[in-house]
Amino acid sequence: MKPTLHTEPGPFLPPEAGQEGLHVMDYQDITMSAEALRLVRAAGRALLERCLARDERVTASRALAMFLDRIYFDERTGDLLMCADLPGSGLCLPIPKGHWGVRRPGPLQ
């Protein structure tokens, strides 16, 4: 999986914000493949490391948290867009269909 990054200058909006077919998702309602999870954590870690002091540690959970507030399903492509707000811009990671799914209700295992 080698998704590309989408960036938006100015006030943050997801890439296709004005178009039909883009649906807000809650992070608690999705599951991701291990590969997609590694990608999101690596992207968050890289962004945080650019902004933090060198001696601050970037944990995997902190890196992942950058992309949990704005999640969208693009029904046209089947991709999940996980977006982070950045000063002056936004960044969205497209997670291709097949690397994410909707969590099924039921007891946790």
PyRosetta script that sets phi, psi and omega in degrees:
from pyrosetta import init, pose_from_sequence

init()
pose = pose_from_sequence("MKPTLHTEPGPFLPPEAGQEGLHVMDYQDITMSAEALRLVRAAGRALLERCLARDERVTASRALAMFLDRIYFDERTGDLLMCADLPGSGLCLPIPKGHWGVRRPGPLQ")
pose.set_psi(1, 121.7)
pose.set_omega(1, -179.6)
pose.set_phi(2, -133.9)
pose.set_psi(2, 72.5)
pose.set_omega(2, -179.3)
pose.set_phi(3, -73.0)
pose.set_psi(3, 159.5)
pose.set_omega(3, 175.8)
pose.set_phi(4, -99.1)
pose.set_psi(4, 157.2)
pose.set_omega(4, 178.0)
pose.set_phi(5, -89.9)
pose.set_psi(5, 140.9)
pose.set_omega(5, 174.3)
pose.set_phi(6, -111.1)
pose.set_psi(6, 131.7)
pose.set_omega(6, 176.2)
pose.set_phi(7, -123.9)
pose.set_psi(7, 148.8)
pose.set_omega(7, 178.8)
pose.set_phi(8, -126.0)
pose.set_psi(8, 122.8)
pose.set_omega(8, 175.7)
pose.set_phi(9, -74.2)
pose.set_psi(9, 158.9)
pose.set_omega(9, 175.9)
pose.set_phi(10, 73.4)
pose.set_psi(10, -157.0)
pose.set_omega(10, -178.7)
pose.set_phi(11, -57.4)
pose.set_psi(11, 137.1)
pose.set_omega(11, -172.5)
pose.set_phi(12, -71.7)
pose.set_psi(12, 131.5)
pose.set_omega(12, 167.9)
pose.set_phi(13, -142.8)
pose.set_psi(13, 144.3)
pose.set_omega(13, 175.5)
pose.set_phi(14, -63.4)
pose.set_psi(14, 160.4)
pose.set_omega(14, -172.3)
pose.set_phi(15, -51.7)
pose.set_psi(15, -40.9)
pose.set_omega(15, -177.2)
pose.set_phi(16, -113.9)
pose.set_psi(16, 40.6)
pose.set_omega(16, -171.0)
pose.set_phi(17, -56.1)
pose.set_psi(17, -34.4)
pose.set_omega(17, -176.6)
pose.set_phi(18, -87.0)
pose.set_psi(18, -3.1)
pose.set_omega(18, -173.8)
pose.set_phi(19, -98.6)
pose.set_psi(19, 150.1)
pose.set_omega(19, 174.3)
pose.set_phi(20, -67.3)
pose.set_psi(20, 155.1)
pose.set_omega(20, 176.3)
pose.set_phi(21, 98.2)
pose.set_psi(21, 0.3)
pose.set_omega(21, 177.9)
pose.set_phi(22, -107.5)
pose.set_psi(22, 118.2)
pose.set_omega(22, -173.1)
pose.set_phi(23, -120.6)
pose.set_psi(23, 134.6)
pose.set_omega(23, 178.0)
pose.set_phi(24, -70.3)
pose.set_psi(24, 135.6)
pose.set_omega(24, 177.6)
pose.set_phi(25, -122.3)
pose.set_psi(25, 155.1)
pose.set_omega(25, 174.6)
pose.set_phi(26, -101.7)
pose.set_psi(26, 137.7)
pose.set_omega(26, -177.3)
pose.set_phi(27, -60.5)
pose.set_psi(27, -24.8)
pose.set_omega(27, 179.8)
pose.set_phi(28, -74.6)
pose.set_psi(28, -11.7)
pose.set_omega(28, -178.3)
pose.set_phi(29, -99.3)
pose.set_psi(29, 3.1)
pose.set_omega(29, -176.6)
pose.set_phi(30, -121.4)
pose.set_psi(30, 157.7)
pose.set_omega(30, 170.7)
pose.set_phi(31, -125.4)
pose.set_psi(31, 153.6)
pose.set_omega(31, 179.7)
pose.set_phi(32, -134.5)
pose.set_psi(32, 153.3)
pose.set_omega(32, 175.2)
pose.set_phi(33, -68.2)
pose.set_psi(33, 160.5)
pose.set_omega(33, 178.3)
pose.set_phi(34, -60.6)
pose.set_psi(34, -37.3)
pose.set_omega(34, -179.8)
pose.set_phi(35, -65.1)
pose.set_psi(35, -43.3)
pose.set_omega(35, 178.3)
pose.set_phi(36, -65.0)
pose.set_psi(36, -40.6)
pose.set_omega(36, 178.8)
pose.set_phi(37, -62.3)
pose.set_psi(37, -41.9)
pose.set_omega(37, 177.0)
pose.set_phi(38, -61.8)
pose.set_psi(38, -41.2)
pose.set_omega(38, 179.9)
pose.set_phi(39, -62.7)
pose.set_psi(39, -46.7)
pose.set_omega(39, -178.8)
pose.set_phi(40, -64.5)
pose.set_psi(40, -44.0)
pose.set_omega(40, 178.4)
pose.set_phi(41, -62.4)
pose.set_psi(41, -42.4)
pose.set_omega(41, -179.6)
pose.set_phi(42, -64.5)
pose.set_psi(42, -41.3)
pose.set_omega(42, 178.9)
pose.set_phi(43, -64.8)
pose.set_psi(43, -45.3)
pose.set_omega(43, 178.1)
pose.set_phi(44, -62.2)
pose.set_psi(44, -42.2)
pose.set_omega(44, 179.4)
pose.set_phi(45, -62.3)
pose.set_psi(45, -44.1)
pose.set_omega(45, 179.9)
pose.set_phi(46, -63.2)
pose.set_psi(46, -41.5)
pose.set_omega(46, 178.7)
pose.set_phi(47, -66.2)
pose.set_psi(47, -44.4)
pose.set_omega(47, -179.3)
pose.set_phi(48, -65.6)
pose.set_psi(48, -39.7)
pose.set_omega(48, -178.7)
pose.set_phi(49, -64.0)
pose.set_psi(49, -28.9)
pose.set_omega(49, 176.7)
pose.set_phi(50, -70.8)
pose.set_psi(50, -26.0)
pose.set_omega(50, -174.0)
pose.set_phi(51, -101.0)
pose.set_psi(51, -19.8)
pose.set_omega(51, -173.0)
pose.set_phi(52, -98.3)
pose.set_psi(52, 162.3)
pose.set_omega(52, 173.5)
pose.set_phi(53, -65.0)
pose.set_psi(53, 149.9)
pose.set_omega(53, -176.2)
pose.set_phi(54, -59.9)
pose.set_psi(54, -28.6)
pose.set_omega(54, -177.0)
pose.set_phi(55, -86.3)
pose.set_psi(55, -6.3)
pose.set_omega(55, 177.4)
pose.set_phi(56, -79.5)
pose.set_psi(56, 138.6)
pose.set_omega(56, -178.8)
pose.set_phi(57, -92.5)
pose.set_psi(57, 134.8)
pose.set_omega(57, 177.7)
pose.set_phi(58, -102.0)
pose.set_psi(58, 109.2)
pose.set_omega(58, 179.6)
pose.set_phi(59, -82.0)
pose.set_psi(59, 158.6)
pose.set_omega(59, 178.5)
pose.set_phi(60, -60.6)
pose.set_psi(60, -39.5)
pose.set_omega(60, -179.4)
pose.set_phi(61, -67.4)
pose.set_psi(61, -37.5)
pose.set_omega(61, 178.5)
pose.set_phi(62, -67.5)
pose.set_psi(62, -40.5)
pose.set_omega(62, 178.9)
pose.set_phi(63, -64.7)
pose.set_psi(63, -43.9)
pose.set_omega(63, 179.2)
pose.set_phi(64, -64.7)
pose.set_psi(64, -38.3)
pose.set_omega(64, -176.8)
pose.set_phi(65, -59.4)
pose.set_psi(65, -25.5)
pose.set_omega(65, 178.9)
pose.set_phi(66, -58.6)
pose.set_psi(66, -29.3)
pose.set_omega(66, -173.5)
pose.set_phi(67, -107.4)
pose.set_psi(67, 13.7)
pose.set_omega(67, -175.1)
pose.set_phi(68, -94.8)
pose.set_psi(68, -15.3)
pose.set_omega(68, -175.7)
pose.set_phi(69, -82.0)
pose.set_psi(69, -27.7)
pose.set_omega(69, -178.4)
pose.set_phi(70, -128.8)
pose.set_psi(70, 101.3)
pose.set_omega(70, -179.4)
pose.set_phi(71, -126.7)
pose.set_psi(71, 132.4)
pose.set_omega(71, -176.9)
pose.set_phi(72, -132.1)
pose.set_psi(72, 143.7)
pose.set_omega(72, 171.8)
pose.set_phi(73, -100.9)
pose.set_psi(73, 126.7)
pose.set_omega(73, 176.5)
pose.set_phi(74, -99.8)
pose.set_psi(74, 105.0)
pose.set_omega(74, -175.6)
pose.set_phi(75, -69.5)
pose.set_psi(75, -20.3)
pose.set_omega(75, 178.4)
pose.set_phi(76, -70.1)
pose.set_psi(76, -39.0)
pose.set_omega(76, -176.3)
pose.set_phi(77, -106.3)
pose.set_psi(77, -20.7)
pose.set_omega(77, -174.9)
pose.set_phi(78, 84.7)
pose.set_psi(78, -0.1)
pose.set_omega(78, -180.0)
pose.set_phi(79, -76.2)
pose.set_psi(79, 155.2)
pose.set_omega(79, 170.0)
pose.set_phi(80, -106.1)
pose.set_psi(80, 127.9)
pose.set_omega(80, 178.1)
pose.set_phi(81, -103.6)
pose.set_psi(81, 117.2)
pose.set_omega(81, 177.8)
pose.set_phi(82, -106.0)
pose.set_psi(82, 116.1)
pose.set_omega(82, -168.9)
pose.set_phi(83, -117.4)
pose.set_psi(83, 144.2)
pose.set_omega(83, 178.3)
pose.set_phi(84, -121.5)
pose.set_psi(84, 140.9)
pose.set_omega(84, 172.6)
pose.set_phi(85, -84.1)
pose.set_psi(85, 133.0)
pose.set_omega(85, 176.7)
pose.set_phi(86, -127.5)
pose.set_psi(86, 153.0)
pose.set_omega(86, 178.5)
pose.set_phi(87, -55.7)
pose.set_psi(87, 118.7)
pose.set_omega(87, 178.1)
pose.set_phi(88, 80.6)
pose.set_psi(88, -3.1)
pose.set_omega(88, -179.0)
pose.set_phi(89, -164.0)
pose.set_psi(89, 178.3)
pose.set_omega(89, 174.3)
pose.set_phi(90, -131.6)
pose.set_psi(90, 160.6)
pose.set_omega(90, -179.0)
pose.set_phi(91, -135.8)
pose.set_psi(91, 129.8)
pose.set_omega(91, 178.1)
pose.set_phi(92, -120.7)
pose.set_psi(92, 133.7)
pose.set_omega(92, 174.2)
pose.set_phi(93, -102.7)
pose.set_psi(93, 118.2)
pose.set_omega(93, 175.3)
pose.set_phi(94, -81.6)
pose.set_psi(94, 124.7)
pose.set_omega(94, 175.9)
pose.set_phi(95, -103.0)
pose.set_psi(95, 111.8)
pose.set_omega(95, -175.5)
pose.set_phi(96, -62.5)
pose.set_psi(96, 149.3)
pose.set_omega(96, 175.1)
pose.set_phi(97, -57.4)
pose.set_psi(97, 148.3)
pose.set_omega(97, -174.3)
pose.set_phi(98, 96.4)
pose.set_psi(98, -19.0)
pose.set_omega(98, 177.3)
pose.set_phi(99, -110.6)
pose.set_psi(99, 5.7)
pose.set_omega(99, 176.6)
pose.set_phi(100, -151.7)
pose.set_psi(100, 163.1)
pose.set_omega(100, 178.3)
pose.set_phi(101, -157.8)
pose.set_psi(101, 172.8)
pose.set_omega(101, 177.2)
pose.set_phi(102, -91.1)
pose.set_psi(102, 129.4)
pose.set_omega(102, -179.8)
pose.set_phi(103, -64.3)
pose.set_psi(103, 136.3)
pose.set_omega(103, 178.4)
pose.set_phi(104, -88.8)
pose.set_psi(104, 138.3)
pose.set_omega(104, 178.9)
pose.set_phi(105, -67.1)
pose.set_psi(105, 151.3)
pose.set_omega(105, 178.9)
pose.set_phi(106, 144.2)
pose.set_psi(106, 177.0)
pose.set_omega(106, 179.9)
pose.set_phi(107, -66.6)
pose.set_psi(107, 144.0)
pose.set_omega(107, 176.8)
pose.set_phi(108, -72.4)
pose.set_psi(108, 144.9)
pose.set_omega(108, 179.5)
pose.set_phi(109, -112.5)
pose.dump_pdb("model.pdb")
